[in-house]
Amino acid sequence: MTEYLKAYMKTVAERLEKCASRSELDVILAEHKDKIAFMQHERIVHFLVTFMFAVILVIFLAVMLFTDNLMILILVTMITVLEAFYIKHYYFLENTVQKMYKVYDEILKKQRKIQ
């Protein structure tokens, strides 16, 4: 997903730079709105998964405090590492969607200029 979004953002920036007609801008805008909707859905799903793993981590941390089982410590360590990667990916998605909003505003600005 990371590479896909980076490639898309690069492509849309290049298309927007070269674009000179109203009809082409309309196509770019429609496509971009669809991509924003897809990424918002992706972002929500990743937020829910990240939150779920955080709750699971807290539960296992509480269990670890009241037991002396080494397996729980290993499980907590694995969930912590997994949670760190989920947070990193969610951070990327959040920032990229916000950049997509800015590109959307640029498209609208360019549309107004062309009119």
N, C-alpha and C positions, 0 to 999 in steps of 0.2 A: 504494500500500500504506500509506503514511503516513497519508493522510486516512482510509482505511478503518479502520485501527486506532484512530485518535483518535476517530472517530465511534462505533466499537464500544465503546470504554472508557467513553465518556460515556453511551451507551445502557444499558450493563450497570449502571453506577453508579445511574442514575435508576431502573431496574427494581428494583434491590436495595433502594433507599431506600423505594419504594412497596410493596414486597412484604410480605404479612402471612400468607400461607398456606404450609403445608408443601409442597403439590403444586406451587405456583408456584415455590417455591425449588428443588424437584427439577428442574423444567424449565430454570430458569436455570443450575443446576449442570451438567446434562448438556450444554447448549449451550456453556457456558464451557469445559468439559473438551475438547470438540471444537475450539473455537477455539484453546485452548492447544496442542493437538496439531498443528493446522495451522501455527501460528506457530513452533513448535519446528522443524518441517520447513523452513519458510521461512528460519528463522535458520541452520540447518545448511547449506542451499544457498548462502545469501549468504556464510557463513563460507568455504566451499570456493571460491567464485568470488573472494572477496577474497584468499584465500591464493594461488590460482593466479595472479592478477594481480601479487601481490607477488613471486612467483618469477620471472615473466616480466620484471618491472621490474628485478630484481637481475641477471638474465641480460643484459638490454640495457644496464644500467649497466656491467657488465663489458666488454661489446663496445665501448661508448663509450670506455672507458679505453684500449683498445688500438687504436682506429682514429681517424682524423681526419674521419670522415664526418658532415657536418652533418645529414643525414637521420636518423641515429641519435639525435642530440640532440633533434630535433623529435619523434621517436617516444617517447623517454624522457619528454619533457615531457607529451605526450598521455597516456601510461600513468600518469604521476604524478598528473595531474589526475583521471583516471578512478578511480584507486585511492583518492584522497582522498574522492570521492563515495561509493564503495563502503564505505569505513570509516565515514563519517558515517551511512549508511543502516544498516549493521550495528550500530552503536552504538545507534541508535534502536530497532531490533528487539530487541536484547538487553535494554535497559532496559524496554521495553514488556512483554516476556514476564515479566520479574521482577515488574512491577506486576500482571500477570495472576495470578501466583502469590499475591500478597497479596489480590487480590480473591477468589480461590478460598478462601483461608483465612477471609475475611470471610463468605463464603456458608456455609461449614461452621459458623462461630461462630453465625450467625443461625439456622441449622437447629437447633443444640443449644438455643438460647434458646426457640424455638418449641415444642420437645418438652416 
